[in-house]
Amino acid sequence: MKLKTIRDRKAALLIAGLAAVVAAGATLAARATEMDRQRGEGSAAVGMEGMDTGGMNMTMDGSVQLTAEELGQFGVAFGTVDERTLESGIRTVGIVTFDETRMAHVAPKFGGFIEHLYVDFTGQQVRAGQPLAEIYSPELVSAQEELLLSASLDQSLGQSPVPGVRAGKSNLAEVARRRLRLWDISDSQIDRVVETGEASRTLTLFAPVSGIVVEKPVLQGEAIQPGQSLYTIADLADVWIEAELRERDAGAVREGSEAVVELDAFPGRPIRGQVDYVYPTLESTARTLTARIPISNPDGRLKPGMYATVRLSMPTRTALTVPASAVVYTGERSLVFVDMGAGKLMPQEVEIGTASGEYTEVLAGVEPGQSVVTSAQYLLDSESNMAEVMRSMMGMTAPSDMENMGMDMSDGSPSGMQLEGMEMQGADVREMTPPDRE
């Protein structure tokens, strides 16, 4: 009598579990029926050996079986398990600055007074050879008069007063010309002085390069000294991004490190570059090191002074990786779905290491060369979990107990139940507890 009571309790517990599974299966079957009705393919069948849930045939080992058509329908894509180089990343701030190699100062080598400014405000665009300013200089006037006198002497020495006697040669004019050239006076202005035979009161300074006037510290009529800066011109066709690195990151960044620059002024338009120089000194107050990233700026949209977000990536080591999108995080474990061939997708628990951009390191669980699912994994995971529930419910009861209840377990799944002698009417299975196994 006691044995029969224990058997009745086991049977009731199994029925309660199977009822929950069947209820869940019925819900999935209803969804499948609706999908099949829309496709005109009939209704989905539910069985214990394989449950078809909306086109997915799940098996008792937790895998999911799909046809080629279903793989395309559910948008299943695949990636490869492979050895790849991991990269470490640093996110920092930067600022757009001038390319110092494309800047020039205009500083006359003589003193005088600014008679006229052709370029009279900061920010003005200039081209190489464009007039910048006219300068009156007593030194220049004297040098021009010496040139005229030297040219006259050269001409007189070139004519012999004695017939038949060869005339002498002189290079006094060339010496005077060289002096003016050393003062950055153009050849065209020197030639004009010689041709007219008159010294010009003012001479013109021209722009040595094309670019933007970023400094103009003088005004018209102002006296200037030799070497005094009149203009600073910068070519913005190329600019630098100076990224600030924390002291602990200084050893990781090196020349050649890849960089992605984003600016608030141009959202969604990242600019790629490389670090070409890491400055050798540390800023003592902020404890930061500067890395320089040259950027092409042909349209001039990058303005010096703009703030930027800089992401630097450096290769570190080689490791076994999968695409980052292939990993399913369940909270307690991490899974990937491995392609076993013929449309069979098997969930495989993996041990995750370092995440690096588009790839994630895998320490254990998969082998190089395997193919893993990179899209629709959570849909596959939900269907795989149903098979896991069924398998765990089947494992709660021993095969001998199943046979005593009239279940045929010859094929590993219950094909029928006979609950002879059991009175289930009014039974509350929620309060039943499984008997202790000895």
Residue, then its C-alpha position, 0 to 999 in steps of 0.5 A: m500500500k505504501l509503495k502504491t502511494i509513493r508511485d501515485r505521488k511520482a506519477a502526479l508530479l510527472i503529470a504536473g511537469l508534463a502539463a507545464v511543458v505541454a501548456a508551453g508547447a501549446t502556446l508555441a504551437a498556437r503561434a506556429t499555427e498562426m505563422d503557418r496559416q499566413r504562409g499557407e503551409g498548414s499547422a505546426a505539429v508538436g511531439m516529444e521527439g522533436m517540437d516544431t515551434g514556428g518552423m524551428n525543430m528543436t531536439m532533446d539535446g537542446s539543439v535547433q534544426l533548421t532548413a536552408e529556407e528557414l535559415g534565410q527566413f530567420g536571418v541567421a548569419f555565421g562567423t568563424v572561430d579564429e586566431r586574431t590580434l586583440e587590440s586595446g583601446i584608449r578613449t581621450v580628448g584632443i584639440v585641433t591645432f595648426d600643422e607647424t610645418r605649414m606655418a610661416h612668419v613674415a619678419p623684415k630684415f630691415g627697420g622702417f615704417i609701414e606705409h600701407l597694409y594690403v592685408d589688414f585683418t586677422g583671418q584673411q585668406v592669402r595666396a603665395g606671392q600676394p602683396l602684404a605691405e609697403i614699407y618705407s626704410p631709409e636703409l632700402v633707399s640708400a641700398q637702391e641709390e648704391l645700386l644705381l651708382s654701381a650700375s653707372l660705374d659698371q657701364s662707364l668701366g665697360q667703355s675704354p677711352v683709348p681706342g684699341v685698349r680693352a675695357g675693364k670689367s666690374n661687378l659692383a651692380e651685382v654686389a648691390r643687387r645681392r644686398l637687396r635680395l638678402w633683404d628679401i626684396s624681389d628681383s622684379q622690384i630691383d629690375r624696376v629700380v635699374e630700369t627707371g633709374e630712380a630709387s623707390r620710396t617704398l618697397t613691397l613685402f609679399a606672402p611667402v606661402s598660401g594660407i590664413v593670417v592667424e596673427k597680425p600684430v602691427l598697424q598701418g603707420e607703425a615703426i618696425q624693427p629688423g626681425q619684428s613679426l608682421y604676419t603669421i600665416a598658416d596653411l590649413a590644408d593639413v592640421w594636427i589633432e593633439a590627443e592628451l594621454r594619461e600618464r598610465d597610458a603613455g607607454a601603450v601609445r606609440e607611433g603608428s597607433e590607429a586613431v579615430v577622431e570624432l568632433d561635435a561639429f560633425p557628428g556621425r562623421p569619424i575621421r581615421g588617422q595614425v599617431d605620427y609622433v608622441y612628444p617626449t615630455l610630460e605636462s607637469t600640472a595635468r600629468t599628461l602626454t601629448a600624441r600628435i595625429p596629422i589629418s588632411n583638411p582640404d576643405g578647411r572644415l576643421k578649425p584650430g581650437m575645436y575639441a575632439t574625441v579620440r579613440l586610439s587602438m593598439p595591437t596587444r596579442t593574438a588569441l582565439t576569438v569569435p565575433a562579438s555578436a555571436v556571444v549570448y549572455t544569459g546572466e549565469r553563463s555565456l553561449v554560442f550556437v555552433d553550426m554542426g552541419a545540415g542545419k543543426l545549431m548546437p548551443q555551446e557554453v564558452e568561457i569569455g576573455t577580453a572583448s576587443g572591438e568587433y571580436t571577443e576572446v574565447l578561453a574555452g568551449v570552441e575550436p578554431g575553424q568552427s562556424v558560429v551564429t552571429s545573428a538571431q541567437y536569442l531567438l534560437d536560445s529561447e527555442s533551445n531552452m524549451a528542449e532543455v526544460m523537457r530534458s530536465m523534466m524527463g530526468m526527474t523520474a527514473p526509467s523504472d518508475m516510468e515503466n511502472m506507470g505504463m510509459d514506453m521508454s524504449d526510444g528515450s521518450p514517453s510514448g504513452m501513459q497508463l495511470e491505473g489505480m490512480e485517483m487524480q480527481g480533486a488532487d492538488v499537485r502543487e502541494m505534492t513533494p517528490p519522495d526521497r530517493e535512497 
